[in-house]
Amino acid sequence: MPAQNAASLLKNLSLRQLRYFREVAELHSFTRAAEVLHVAQSALSRQIRMLEEALGVVLFNRLDRGVTLTAAGERLRDRVTALLKDLDAMRAEVTDTTVVPRGELAVGMPPSLREILTVPLMAQYYRSWPQVSLHVQEGISIELTKLVQDGQLDCAIVVDLMAVPRLTATPLVREQLCLIGPRQARLSPRRPVSLARAAAGPLILTRRPNSLRLVVENALAAARLPANIVAESNSTAVMVELAADGLASTVLPYSAAWKAIGERRLTAAPIAGLGVEWVFVHPASRPLSLAALAYLRGFHELARERIAGRSWLGAALCHAEPPSQFEI
C-alpha cells in the first residue's frame, strides 16, 4: 500500500471502531455487543459502517439472527485481535511504575501436563501474581500453535515437531513416551520396552493431527512396523480410563497418566528411543511480557522440582537454569 494511502487509511480509523468490531465479531450480534460495550446499537452500527467505508470492504454478513464475518472480516479479526492485545500490553507496561507482572496472560497448555504441572502451576501463579488475569486453554499442539500465530494466545507449551513461521520456540523439557497399560500388565519404569512390543498392542492412540500421534507414526514408519490400533481419542482422560479398564494399552508421556499410575490403576514402561520435547512458543515479533516471563519461570521451577523429586519419571530439563532471555 502506498504511503499516502496508508496515512489516509490510518486517519480514518479509530481504536474505538476496532474495539467495536472485535466485540461484534466475537459475539456475532450487534445487539449483544452494544449491551456489553454499553453503547446504543445505532451508534455501534454507525461506527462499524464507518470502518467498512474506510477500508472499502464489507466486514459482516447481516442475517435475520445475528451476523457472520465475511472473508475480509475474518482477515481483519485476526489482525485486530493481535493489535489490540499488543496495545493493551503496551499501555500496562508504560503506565506501570513497578516491575511486577500485571495485566492479562493467555497461555496454551497440553492436556498431558494437566495434573503434573498445569493445575499446580496455575494455583502457584495466582498466589504469586494476583494482579495478572491468567487464562489457560488446553488443546493439541497444532491447535495451540495456530492460536499463538493468530494472536489469540500469548504463548503456549507444545510438542516440538518442526519450525513454525513467525514463532520463537525454546526447548524446556525432554520426555520419554511410555507404553501405558492396566495394573495387570505389570509394566515397570525400570524395564523399557521395544517399539515393536508397544506396536503389537492392542492400542488406543491419539488422533491425527495430534503431535503425539505423529511422533508415534513417524517412529513406526522408520522401523517399518505395523500397529494394532483398536481405538482413537484426543482426550487424555478418556485414554487413561480405557487403559485402566483393560480395553487396550496406550502410548503417552508419563506425565499424562501420572495420577493414575500413582494410584496404581495403571503401570508404565518407557519405550526405547521414543520421546518428545516440550517447547515454549511465542510470537517472534514482540518481546515477552512480564506476566509471560513469570509463568515460564514458574513452569521451569515446578518442572525441576518434579524431576528432582522423581515424580516425573522419564523427563529431563533442556536447561539446568531458565535461559537468560527469561529473566524478569
Protein Blocks (a to p, Z undefined) as FASTA:
>chain_A
ZZklmmmmmmmpcfklmmmmmmmmmnopaklmmmmnopafklmmmmmmmmmmmnopafbd
cdfeocdddfklmmmmmmmmmmmmmmmmmmmmmmpcbdcdedjddddddfklmmmmmmmm
mmmmmmmmmmbccddddddfklmmmmmmnopafbdcdddfbdcehiacddfbdcdddddd
dfklopafklccdfklmmnmpadddddfbfklmmmmmmmmmnopacddfbdcfbfklmmm
mmmnomaccdddfklmmmmmmnopaccdddehiacdddddddfkbccdfklmmmmmmmmm
mmmmmmmnopaghiacfbfbacfklpZZ
